[in-house]
Amino acid sequence: MNKKEVDILRSDDRLGIKSLYNAHRAAFLNFGKRYGLDQDQLADVYQEAFLALRKHAVSGKLAEVKSGLKTYLFGIGKYLIFDLLKKEKKHTEYDSNLHSNTDDYEETIISETPELTKEQQLLRTYFKELGKKCRQVLTFFYYRGLSIEEIVQQGGYENANTVKAQKSRCLKTLKQLIKS
Amino acid sequence: MKKDKLIEKYLQNTLNTEERIEFDTLLQNDAEFKEEVSFHDNLKRVTEEDHDDEFRSMLSDFEAEHQPRKVFKLQQYSKWLVAASVILIAGLTYVLTLSNPTSQELFAANFQPYENVVHPIVRGTEEQDQKTKAFIAYETGDYKLAVSLFSDLYEKDKQPYYLFYKANALLKLEKANEAIPLLKEHLKTRDTLKEKSAWYLALAYLKIDDKKSAQLLLEDIIKSKKYKASEAEKLLGKFEKD
């Protein structure tokens, strides 16, 4: 996949991400019509597919993908459409022939994010009590897997030491919240 | 190797074979170490969840710009609605005059989005840049769209008044929690609209039922004779009663 696009998808460049989101939205909604879903449902699917794309960019998976962004995104979207149709099957008859529909997009299967355990839910309530800057630095480090140097750049920090100091302060506060 | 260094390498996925063995041994034999690792694993999952929520909310912002504004077809019901509202208002007035107003009611009675004084809209102009679009959305009450456009604009040119108007739009959308950090940030700037922010921040606190913070701000507004000082006095009087 185009490296520039992958870099935008990994970043916090709101306007860059927005232009990628907008670039394929209309085509996806048009593509999805053939499965009998309405515009609102398709817009929801498109958002979920785009989130999955973002997560694959964050995890590094996207950098290894050979196909272009649109093909990959539509592949995820197609998978999510079938997933939705299967769930709706309870109400109406689901036509498995739909899968053989000839189009250019291979379904890309994505794994569902597991639900939070009880322990994690509790941790989350404490996490939410932290200030915005703390939540940001911890998310950069833990989920986004950014290096200290990358955090300096993305978070607008002075240098590596300020990031490290901030991170350990935030962890300390979080642990104190848990104990209190 | 020190335990916290091992954990750091584990989190960054950079343990070598030797370190991996040391890590696994500790995990099996050292309960405290195991607990610490589990804390970091959980935190990783929690930050993922937080990220996903934030990213989804950004995508809904983008989506709002594509949705046509919903216009309700009220005509056929309008007579009934008028009749029903008259009864409702009469009923409410009766109830409200009898009871002390709640924070929500005080908020609703006092909050009015601040008018657009930054970017006068000349109707009928062909060219619509993003700033014009944002303020048109704001003025015509499409606050969802306005929030999204103000976010983009703020990211682009960092004008502090975008924070202020975005916060106003969020308050109108009943998202006081999201408006509060923006107003706080706006208060730190040198924007000319800054002195209005305190009043809106006070109302935002009221909306989330944080009366104490609201009270402190209102007292300050009255003391330093800021924007809406007399309203602040009236408002303060109302919730001091209970």
Interface residues (C-beta under 8 A of the other chain):
Chain A: R14 L15 I17 K18 Y21 N22 R25 A43 Q47 F50 L51 R54 K55 V58 T113 L116 T117 E119 Q120 L123 R124 F127 K128 K132 R135 L138 T139 F141 Y142 Y143 R144 G145 S147 L174 K175
Chain B: L11 Q12 N13 F39 H40 N42 L43 K44 R45 V46 T47 E48 E49 D50 H51 D52 F55 R56 M58 L59 S60 F62 E63 H66 S151 D152 E155 K156 P181
